[in-house]
């Protein structure tokens, strides 16, 4: 896919020895380190960029969550893609900020 896309990721980790928020914090660190444009929201983080880069970031998020102590992860992923043009976060929410 050659256009910029929006993909949101919600991570719901389960762990016997870590608080879920601590694991989610590690996930957000991975997203921040990716260099992708992103927006952290109360229930999910929205990323903007090339499809393959975002999917690789999601893969790294899962890896880090398990390394940090998640026993299991429930992940919700939502995508907005366009065949003809780029999709930007600001087009949807910019007028509200």
Residue pairs with C-beta under 8 A, 6 or more apart in sequence:
1 50
1 51
1 52
1 81
3 81
3 82
3 83
3 84
3 85
3 86
3 87
4 48
4 49
4 50
4 86
4 87
4 88
5 48
5 49
5 50
5 51
5 54
5 79
5 80
5 81
5 82
5 86
5 87
6 46
6 47
6 48
6 79
6 80
6 87
6 88
6 89
6 92
7 46
7 47
7 51
7 54
7 55
7 58
7 77
7 78
7 79
7 80
8 41
8 44
8 45
8 46
8 47
8 76
8 77
8 78
8 79
9 27
9 31
9 44
9 45
9 47
9 58
9 61
9 75
9 76
9 77
10 43
10 44
10 45
10 75
10 76
10 77
11 23
11 24
11 27
11 61
11 65
11 73
11 74
11 75
12 20
12 73
12 74
12 75
12 76
13 20
13 23
13 24
13 65
13 70
13 71
13 72
13 73
13 74
14 20
14 70
14 71
14 72
14 73
14 74
15 23
15 69
15 70
15 71
16 71
17 69
18 68
18 69
18 70
22 68
23 65
23 68
23 69
23 70
26 64
26 65
26 68
27 45
27 61
27 64
27 65
28 40
28 45
29 64
30 57
30 60
30 61
30 64
31 38
31 45
31 47
31 57
31 61
32 38
34 47
34 53
34 57
34 60
36 47
36 48
36 49
36 53
36 54
36 57
37 47
37 48
37 49
37 89
38 45
38 46
38 47
38 48
39 45
39 46
39 89
39 93
44 76
44 78
46 89
47 54
47 57
48 87
48 88
48 89
51 81
58 75
58 77
62 73
62 75
65 73
66 73
80 87
81 87
